[in-house]
Amino acid sequence: LLLSIPTVASPCNILKCNSEYLAATSGSHHPGTEEVPEFCAALRAYAHCTRSTARTCRGDLAYHSAVHGIDDLMVQHNCSKDGPTSQPRLRTLPPGDSQERSDSPEICHYEKSFHKHSATPNYTHCGLFGDPHLRTFTDSFQTCKVQGAWPLIDNNYLNVQVTNTPVLPGSTATATSKLTIIFKSFQECVDQKVYQAEMDELPAAFADGSKNGGDKHGANSLKITEKVSGQHIEIQAKYIGTTIVVRQVGRYLTFAVRMPEEVVNAVEDRDNQGLYLCLRGCPLNQQIDVQTFRSPQATEGRTRRKGPVLPAAPEAFTYETATAKCREKLPVEDLYFQSCVFDLLTTGDVNFMLAAYYAFEDVKMLHSNKDKLHLYERTRDLAPGNAAPSRRPRALLALWAALLCLSRWWSLLL
């Protein structure tokens, strides 16, 4: 069962620190030489304010980003950590502004607010599709059983849970039939919002009928967009720099997300955190070794076998016909291609080919490292990470040739 997650009501006062700093610097983040001493004093006051609220802001993303931003600015402007601090002064409001807002709109835009003074954030990707196949935030690729309800993401800002059900009665093949996403209440940006999708029901709104983050100042920093009616929706959560894509392909759902590492790791107690598939992967006892499914001999045995593994499959694919079908949409024989072949062999449903195709299309859109779009089978002689197919036979051939040359050279010496 999906646990009820209460609205987060943090006593963290980082917004007060942010507004006091902006008031002290009049919004100037690149001071001239003559303004540096005053700017450094404002930074020291800013740092003092963040330290005073550190205990209550331990799990707050804006707090940690502010601390990093202060350190970066102090280094850039050669500011000493010891010295006078400035008192906040009233800022001159731009024409048209009637009041100073303590909840600056930038708070609700991850890149503009949290990383204004530091390097561009590092984005990560997680996806789930097909029977089901998981690509984790660390680019690990697994095929899993995971029947029933499982958490995909669980951090301070977001909770995602999927439910996987058998594709056919009695079959070991499962696919995602239900998806629940909870966006937790965040400062002055969004109220708690719940999105739910099920087979043949892909709504273009949250469970309460709204399409944004509610009545708060930054409500539009959370927004749902329908790309294709009943087939493809996109959720933008700008306040945490996150994009989510949900599709219905055939009868089942696919999920893909782009999220900053800082948000991925924003948990109160990571060591004691429960299972979280996008971060930790599937448990070993839930993982499936798909190598046996890539052998034509193994495939012939499955297509002849009668019984509960593949009852009443819509179409019986052989290894050759499955690979030919998958090449129509996935010309590169990477793990997405292999997943497509696996799914056609286990389900006989050509919609799983489209699920693999769209999963890779989402990777192309959401993954920040374009050199790591394709994933290949990992082998024991390769380092962890994005590995290419094994070159062991080629390496053995080169070693054999080198030994042959060495033996001939040694015989000449003798």
C-alpha positions in Angstrom: 0.0 0.0 0.0 1.1 3.5 -0.7 1.8 5.3 2.6 0.2 8.6 3.2 2.8 11.4 3.2 1.9 14.4 5.3 2.3 17.9 4.0 5.8 19.1 5.0 5.6 22.1 7.4 9.3 23.0 8.1 10.3 25.8 10.6 13.3 26.4 8.3 13.8 30.2 8.0 16.0 30.2 4.9 13.6 32.4 3.0 14.1 35.1 5.7 17.9 34.8 5.2 17.6 35.0 1.4 15.4 38.1 1.5 17.6 39.9 4.1 20.7 39.2 1.9 18.8 40.6 -1.2 17.8 43.6 0.7 21.4 44.2 1.9 22.8 43.9 -1.6 20.0 45.7 -3.5 19.9 42.7 -5.8 23.5 43.2 -7.1 25.5 40.0 -7.4 28.5 41.4 -9.3 29.7 44.4 -7.2 32.3 46.8 -8.5 35.7 47.1 -6.7 34.5 49.9 -4.4 31.5 47.9 -3.3 33.4 44.7 -2.4 33.9 45.4 1.4 30.1 46.1 1.7 29.3 43.0 -0.3 31.6 40.8 1.8 29.9 42.2 5.0 26.5 41.2 3.5 27.8 37.7 2.7 29.0 37.3 6.3 25.6 38.3 7.6 24.0 35.9 5.2 26.3 33.1 6.4 25.5 34.0 10.0 21.8 33.8 9.3 22.1 30.4 7.6 24.1 29.0 10.6 21.4 30.2 13.0 18.8 28.2 11.2 21.0 25.2 10.3 19.3 22.7 12.7 15.8 23.2 11.3 17.0 23.3 7.7 18.9 20.1 7.6 16.8 18.6 4.9 15.9 21.8 3.0 17.3 22.0 -0.6 17.2 25.8 -0.7 19.2 26.0 2.6 22.0 23.7 1.3 22.1 25.6 -2.0 22.4 28.9 -0.2 25.3 27.7 1.9 27.2 26.5 -1.2 26.4 29.8 -3.0 27.8 31.8 -0.1 31.0 29.8 0.0 31.4 30.3 -3.8 30.9 34.0 -3.6 33.3 34.5 -0.7 36.0 32.7 -2.7 35.2 34.7 -5.9 35.5 38.1 -4.1 38.3 37.1 -1.6 36.0 37.8 1.3 37.2 37.0 4.8 34.9 34.9 7.0 35.8 37.2 9.9 34.8 40.8 9.9 31.8 43.2 10.2 28.4 42.3 9.0 25.9 44.6 7.3 22.4 45.4 8.4 19.6 44.8 5.8 18.5 48.0 4.0 15.4 48.6 2.0 15.8 47.8 -1.7 14.6 50.2 -4.4 11.7 48.5 -6.1 11.6 48.3 -9.9 8.8 50.4 -11.5 5.5 48.5 -11.4 6.2 46.6 -8.2 3.9 47.6 -5.4 5.5 45.6 -2.6 8.6 43.7 -1.6 7.8 40.0 -1.4 9.7 37.8 1.0 9.0 34.9 -1.3 11.0 36.0 -4.3 9.8 34.2 -7.5 13.3 32.9 -8.0 12.9 30.6 -5.0 10.5 28.6 -7.2 12.9 28.2 -10.1 15.7 25.7 -9.3 18.3 27.0 -11.7 17.7 30.7 -11.1 17.6 30.5 -7.4 19.5 27.6 -6.0 22.4 27.6 -8.4 22.7 31.3 -9.3 26.1 31.5 -7.7 27.5 28.1 -8.4 28.2 25.6 -11.2 25.4 24.2 -13.4 23.7 21.3 -11.6 24.4 17.8 -12.7 21.2 16.1 -13.9 20.5 12.4 -13.7 17.9 10.2 -15.4 15.8 7.2 -14.3 13.3 5.2 -16.5 11.0 2.2 -16.2 9.3 0.5 -19.1 8.3 -2.8 -20.6 8.5 -6.1 -18.7 9.8 -4.1 -16.6 13.2 -2.7 -17.4 14.8 -0.2 -15.1 17.6 2.4 -15.8 18.7 3.8 -12.5 20.1 7.3 -11.7 23.6 5.8 -11.9 23.0 4.3 -15.4 22.7 0.7 -14.1 20.3 -1.3 -16.3 18.2 -4.2 -14.9 15.3 -6.4 -15.9 13.2 -7.1 -12.9 10.2 -9.1 -11.6 8.9 -6.6 -9.0 5.3 -7.7 -9.1 3.0 -5.5 -7.0 3.7 -2.0 -5.6 7.3 -0.7 -5.4 8.7 2.7 -4.7 10.7 4.2 -7.6 11.6 7.5 -5.9 11.4 8.6 -2.3 13.1 11.9 -1.2 12.3 15.1 0.6 10.4 16.5 -2.3 8.9 13.7 -4.3 7.5 10.2 -3.9 6.8 7.9 -6.9 5.3 4.4 -6.7 4.5 1.9 -9.4 2.3 -1.2 -9.4 3.3 -4.0 -11.8 0.9 -6.8 -12.7 1.1 -10.0 -14.8 0.8 -9.3 -18.5 -1.1 -12.6 -19.0 -2.8 -14.8 -16.4 -0.2 -17.1 -14.9 2.7 -15.4 -16.8 5.9 -14.4 -15.1 6.0 -11.3 -17.3 4.8 -8.1 -15.6 4.3 -4.5 -16.6 3.4 -1.2 -15.0 -0.4 -0.9 -14.6 -0.5 2.0 -12.1 1.6 5.0 -11.2 1.3 7.4 -8.3 3.4 10.6 -8.0 3.3 12.8 -4.9 4.8 16.2 -5.0 5.3 17.3 -1.4 4.3 20.8 -0.3 7.4 23.1 -0.7 7.8 26.5 0.9 5.9 29.3 -0.9 5.9 27.4 -4.2 3.5 24.5 -4.3 0.9 22.7 -2.3 1.1 18.9 -2.0 -0.2 17.5 -5.2 -1.0 13.9 -6.2 -0.9 12.5 -9.8 -2.3 9.0 -10.5 -2.4 7.1 -13.8 -3.7 3.6 -14.5 -4.2 1.4 -17.5 -6.4 3.2 -20.0 -6.5 6.3 -17.8 -3.7 8.8 -18.3 -5.2 12.1 -16.9 -3.8 15.5 -17.9 -4.5 16.9 -14.3 -3.7 16.1 -10.7 -6.1 14.1 -8.6 -7.9 17.3 -7.4 -8.5 18.4 -11.0 -5.8 21.1 -11.0 -3.0 21.4 -13.5 -0.5 23.4 -11.4 0.8 23.6 -7.9 -2.2 25.2 -6.2 -2.8 28.6 -4.7 0.7 29.5 -3.5 2.8 32.3 -5.1 4.9 29.9 -7.2 2.1 27.6 -8.2 3.1 27.6 -11.9 6.5 26.2 -11.1 4.6 22.8 -11.1 2.6 22.2 -14.2 1.1 19.3 -16.2 1.1 19.4 -20.0 -0.7 16.9 -22.2 1.4 16.1 -25.2 -0.8 13.4 -26.8 -4.3 12.8 -25.4 -4.5 9.6 -23.4 -0.9 8.6 -24.4 1.7 11.1 -23.3 1.9 13.7 -20.5 4.8 15.8 -19.1 5.1 17.3 -15.7 7.5 20.2 -15.1 8.5 20.8 -11.5 10.8 23.8 -11.9 11.1 24.5 -8.2 13.2 21.2 -8.0 14.5 21.3 -11.5 12.6 18.1 -12.4 10.9 16.8 -15.5 8.7 13.7 -15.6 7.3 12.0 -18.6 4.5 9.4 -18.4 3.2 7.4 -21.4 0.7 4.8 -22.0 1.9 2.4 -24.7 -0.5 -0.3 -25.5 -2.2 -1.1 -22.1 0.8 -0.3 -19.9 2.6 2.7 -18.5 6.2 4.0 -18.9 8.0 6.4 -16.6 11.0 8.7 -17.2 12.4 11.5 -15.1 15.2 14.1 -15.2 16.3 15.3 -11.8 19.3 17.1 -10.3 21.6 15.0 -8.2 21.1 17.4 -5.3 17.3 16.5 -5.3 18.0 12.8 -5.9 20.1 12.7 -2.7 17.9 15.0 -0.6 16.9 12.5 2.1 16.9 12.8 5.8 18.8 9.6 6.5 20.1 8.0 3.4 21.8 5.1 5.3 18.5 4.0 6.8 16.3 4.8 3.9 14.1 2.1 2.5 14.2 0.6 -0.9 14.2 3.1 -3.7 14.5 1.5 -7.1 15.7 4.5 -9.2 18.6 5.0 -6.7 19.4 1.5 -5.5 18.1 -0.7 -8.3 16.0 -3.9 -7.9 16.9 -6.4 -5.1 19.0 -9.2 -6.4 16.2 -11.7 -5.8 14.0 -9.6 -8.1 16.4 -9.3 -11.0 16.2 -11.5 -14.1 19.1 -12.8 -16.1 18.1 -12.1 -19.7 21.1 -13.7 -21.4 19.3 -17.1 -21.7 16.6 -15.3 -23.7 19.1 -14.2 -26.4 20.0 -17.7 -27.5 18.1 -19.0 -30.6 18.2 -22.5 -29.1 16.6 -21.3 -25.8 14.0 -19.5 -27.8 13.0 -22.5 -29.8 12.5 -24.4 -26.5 10.2 -21.7 -25.2 8.1 -21.4 -28.3 7.5 -25.2 -28.3 6.8 -25.4 -24.6 3.2 -25.5 -23.4 2.3 -24.3 -20.0 1.9 -21.2 -17.7 5.0 -19.2 -18.8 3.4 -17.9 -22.1 -0.3 -18.8 -22.1 -2.2 -17.6 -25.1 0.4 -15.1 -26.2 -0.9 -12.8 -29.0 1.9 -13.8 -31.3 4.7 -16.4 -31.0 8.0 -14.8 -31.8 11.2 -16.7 -32.5 14.6 -15.2 -31.7 15.1 -14.2 -35.4 11.6 -12.7 -35.9 11.9 -10.8 -32.6 15.3 -9.3 -33.4 14.0 -8.4 -36.9 11.0 -6.6 -35.4 13.0 -4.7 -32.9 15.4 -3.5 -35.5 12.5 -1.6 -37.2 12.5 0.9 -34.3 15.8 0.3 -32.5 18.7 -0.1 -35.1 21.5 0.0 -32.4 21.8 -3.3 -30.6 22.1 -1.9 -27.1 20.2 -2.8 -24.0 17.1 -1.1 -25.2 17.2 -3.3 -28.3 17.8 -6.4 -26.2 15.0 -5.5 -23.8 12.7 -5.2 -26.9 13.7 -8.7 -28.0 13.2 -10.1 -24.4 9.7 -8.5 -24.2 8.6 -9.9 -27.5 9.7 -13.4 -26.6 8.0 -13.3 -23.1 4.8 -11.5 -24.1 4.3 -11.7 -27.8 2.9 -8.2 -27.7 4.4 -5.8 -30.3 3.4 -2.8 -28.1 6.4 -3.7 -25.9 8.6 -2.8 -28.9 7.1 0.6 -28.9 7.6 0.9 -25.2 11.3 0.3 -25.6 11.4 2.8 -28.5 9.7 5.6 -26.6 11.8 4.8 -23.5 14.9 5.5 -25.6 13.3 8.6 -27.1 12.8 9.9 -23.5 16.4 9.2 -22.7 17.5 11.3 -25.6 15.4 14.1 -24.3 16.2 13.8 -20.6 19.7 12.4 -20.2 22.3 15.2 -19.6 25.2 13.2 -21.0 24.7 12.5 -24.7 27.6 10.1 -24.8 25.8 7.8 -22.4 22.5 7.4 -24.2 23.2 3.8 -25.3 23.9 1.2 -22.7 25.6 -2.1 -23.5 25.9 -5.4 -21.7 28.4 -5.1 -18.9 31.1 -7.8 -18.6 33.3 -8.7 -15.7 36.5 -7.5 -17.4 35.1 -3.9 -17.8 35.0 -1.2 -15.2 31.6 -0.2 -13.8 29.7 2.4 -15.8 28.7 2.8 -19.4 30.3 -0.3 -20.9 30.6 -1.3 -24.5 30.3 -4.9 -25.8 33.2 -7.2 -24.7 36.3 -7.1 -26.8 37.9 -10.1 -25.0 38.2 -12.3 -28.2 40.0 -9.5 -30.0 42.3 -9.0 -27.0 43.1 -12.7 -26.8 43.9 -12.8 -30.5 46.4 -9.9 -30.1 48.0 -11.6 -27.1 48.4 -14.8 -29.1 50.0 -12.9 -32.0 52.4 -11.1 -29.6 53.5 -14.4 -28.0 54.1 -16.0 -31.4 56.4 -13.1 -32.4 58.2 -13.3 -29.1 58.8 -17.1 -29.5 60.2 -16.6 -33.1 62.5 -13.8 -31.9 63.8 -16.0 -29.0 64.5 -18.9 -31.4 66.6 -16.6 -33.6 68.7 -15.5 -30.5 69.4 -19.1 -29.7 
